[in-house]
Every structure is written in C-alpha cells, then in structure tokens.
Amino acid sequence: MADVSEDNLEQLWVDQQYYKKAVSYWDRQPADVDGVLGGFGNVSATDIRDSKRLLEKVYGSKLKQAEEGTVKLVALDCGSGVGRIAQDMLLHFCAEVDLVEPSKHLLETAKKLLAGAGLKPFPADHRAARFYQQSLQDFHPEPGRYDIFWVQWCLMYLTDTDALAWLDRCAKALKPGGIIVIKENLANGNERFTLDEEDASVARSDEYLRQLFQSADMKLLLSMAQRGFPASLMKVKMYALRPNSMMT
C-alpha cells in the first residue's frame, strides 16, 4: 500500500474498499463473545466494568430515575455484534435497547440471545426492541427516540466525513439531556492514526478524536481511559458527548 497521510486517508475506503472489507472481516468471525473481541473474550467483564463506571458518573441521576421507575430509558447499541453490551450493561439500565449491526450472523445471534425464550440476566420488563442489519454510514436512527447512544469500536470503521454525518444524525435522534458515548481504540504511540489492514479499521489518536468531536459541534462531558486490558492490546478510551445545541 502506498504511503497514507491524513490528506488522503479517506481514499482508503474507496481505493481499498474498506467498507466492504470490514463487513467481510466480521462476517468471518465466530458469533460469540470471543469472536467479537478478536480472541480476547476474557476482557469482556473488564470492559463492561469500566463502561458502567463511565455511564454511572456521567448519567447517574437519569440511571437512578430509571431504577426508581420514574423514567424509561431507550438506548441504541451501535455495532452491536452478538449483543454483548446490550445484555451485560444497557438492558440493566434501559427499558428498551435497539441494536444496529452490519453482519447478519452476528445480529441473528443477538436476536436469539436477547429476544429468544428463557431467563435473561436483566430486568424482565426490559427488552431488546428493534434489530437493524445496517452499517452506521447508512443508518438513520429515529429522531428523538434515544437517551443513550453506545458507539463502541465503530468510528474506526468510518471515514471522517461519515463519522461527522453519523454524529449529526445521533444528535437529531437524542432526547433532551441524552448522551452519546464513544469508546475507541487509540492510535499507537505518537501516531496520528494507525491502520489495520486485516479488519479495515483506522484507530485515531486522542487528539484526532477530540478534534472530530469539536467539528461535530459536540460538548465533551467526560473522558476516561479503559483500565485492566492486556498490554498487548491497543489503548482504549471512552468519551461521553452531548450536542452543544443541548447545552443550555
């Protein structure tokens, strides 16, 4: 591959067919927790633990209201895979969780896991409501439906242009006071971005992501580093955002 700079980064999605390659990669992965975590299924509990920690810090009052039954929260699990985050976190807080995932076999597994018969590890009156087989660059969430967008390991598969357009659609789909959580791998070392040709992803630096959020007219409410992952894995960071238009 020719040298890639930030100026020609978006051409990867054209010249190297990154959107097609990414879906093809995930279509080949096992439809289980180990598969969606790249063979590191053992980090799932650690991942969920810190995700809950961020959510409780930045959205604790709303979560408490939901627990008391005074509000019913609705979340969208983006790039949901087999429904790991929906099952282990979002459905514990939210009355309804929708899932959007481009890989058919992963989404079918999520349907069986979350909407099939049998006892579930979340409150009985909470449910996985809608399942969308679609990529984020093409998906248009229902305006005003969501309290929480959980967008984990997704922006790395989008061009800057499509990431900005996606965040704009998220803003329109948020209820007043809602939040968007982005959880992403960070680029290696001092790199501005790090390419992974195997899964057709581009991990951005912390600075790059913050500039992207600023360009999307988002207020950064809180950022936190993921703790406890093996040193062999890329660093991961979480960002809680709210549209500046809601900051009144």
N, C-alpha and C positions, 0 to 999 in steps of 0.2 A: 504493500500500500504506500502511496506517495505520502510525503510529509503532510500532516494535518495541522492547520493553525485554526485559531478561533474564527478567523475571517472566512475560512472555507469549511468549517465544521459541519454546517447543515447539509453540505453536499454529500456527506456520508450516507444520509438517508435516501438520497437519490442514486448516487453512483454505486454504492454498496448495498442498496435495498435493505437498509437497516430495519425498517418497519416489518417487512416480510420475514427477514432473518430472525428477528426477536420472537415473533409468534411461532415460527418453525422450531426454534430452540425449545420454547416452553411446551410445545406440542409433543416433544420427545422425552420430556421429564416425567418420572413416576408421579402419579396423582396421590401423593401423600405428603406429610409434613417434611420428611427428609428430602423428597424431591423438590418441593418448592423452596427449600432453604439450601439448595445446592449441596446436599450431602451433610449438612450441619444441623440436622433436626434437633440435636441435643441443645442448641442455643435457644430454642423456641420459648421456653419458660423464662429465660433471662430477658429475651426481647420483650415479651409481654409484660414482665415486671416493670421495666423502665418506661414502657409506653403508658401503662396505667399511672405511673408516678407523674409523668408529664400531664396527662389528662386531668388527674386529680388536682394538680397545682394550678392549672390554668382555667379549669372549668368546674372546679369543685362545688361551687354553690348550685349550679344547674344539676350536677350529678346528685347532690343531696335532695334537691326538689324532686328529681325523678324517683329517687329511692322512697321518698315520702308520698309519692303518688300525685303530687300537685302539677307535674308536667309530664308529658310523654315525649321522649326524645326520639328523633329519627336520624340515622347515620347512613352514609354511603361508604362502603368498603371498596376502595379502588385498587384494581389489580389484585383481586381477592384470592386468586388461586383456589385452594380447596376449602376456603372459609375458615382458616386457622384463626385469624384476628377477629373475625365476626364471632366465632364460637367462644374463644378464650377471653375476649375482652368486651367488644362492642355490645354484644347481646346481654351482657351482665348489667349494662347501664341503660340501654336503649330499648324502647318498646318495639321498634321496627328497625331492621337493618336491610338495606338493599346492597346487592353485590354486582360489580361490573368486572368482567374478566374476558380477555380475548380468546383464551384457549378453551376449546369446547370440553375436552375431557376433564380439565381441572374444575370447570364450572359445574359439570354434571356431578362430579364427586361432592362438591359443596352442597348442591341441592339435596343429595341423598343424606349427607351428614346433618344438615341443618333443618331440612323440611320433611325428612322421612319420618317413619314411625319410630317410637321408642323414647326413652327418657333423655332429656337434654341437660347439660351442665349449666344452664342459665334459667332464669325465672320462666315458669310455664306460660305466662301471658305475654312473653316476649317472642318475637318471631322474625325469621328471615322472610321478607315480604316479596321482593322482586329480584329476579336474576337476569342480568343483561349480558349477552355474549357480544362484546364490542370492545374495541380499543379506545383509549381515552381521547386520542386525537379526533375521533369521530363521534364520541358520545356527548349527548346534550342532556344533562340532568334536568329534572323538572324544576322550574323556577319556584323558589320559596318553600321547597319541601324539607330541606335538611338543616339539622342543628350542628352536625359534625360531618366533615369530610375527612376520612382517614386515607392518606395517599402515601403508601409505603413502597419504596423501591419501584417507583413509577416514572418520576420525572427523568430518570436516567435513560428512559426509552423514548423520550420526546425531544424534538428539536426545540431550540429556544422559542421560536415562533409559535409552535404548537403548545408548548408549556404555558406561554403567556395567554394564549387563547383559552386554554383549559382553565387556568386560574380565573379568568374573566367569567367564564361560564359557571364556575364554582361560586363566585361572588353573587351572581344573579340567582343561584339556587339556594343560597343560605337564608335561613330565617333570621330575623333581627337578633343580634347577640351571638350568632353562631360562630363556629371556628373551623379553620382548615388546618389540619396537621400534616406536614410533610416530613417523612422520615427517609433519609437517603444515605447511601454510601458517599464518602468523601474521596476526592482525588488523592492519589498517593503523594506523600511528601509535600514539596512546594509546587507541584504541578497545578496548572490552572484547570485541567481536566485530564481524565485517564480513560483511554479507550479499552473496551473488552470486546475483541472481535468474535469471541465464541458465542456470546449471547447478544451481541449487537447493542451494547449499552455504553453510555458516556457518563462517568461519575464526575461531578463538578466539585470544585473547591468550595469551602465555606464562603469565601469572598464572592465567588461567582454566583452561588445560590442567593446570597443576600442581595446582590445587585439585580438578580432576576425578580426577586420578590418586590424590590423597590420599583422596578419597571412595571410590575403588575399592579402598582398602587396598593400594596398590602402593608399593613402595620404588623411588625414582628412583636408579638406579645411575650414570647418566651422561647429560648432555645436551650437544649440540653443534649449533652453527649451520651450516647449509649455506653453503658459500662458492662464489663464482665464477658465480652466476647473474646475468643482466642486471638492471640497476637497475629496469627497468620491471616486473619480476615481484615478487610478494609475497615477503617474507622467509620462509624455511623453517627449521624446527628439528627435530632428532631427539632422542628420549627413549628410553633403554633402561630397562625396568622389570622388576621381579620381585615377585611377591606377597609381602607381609610374612610370610605363613604359611610361606614357604620360607626366610626369613632366620633360620636357626638356627645 
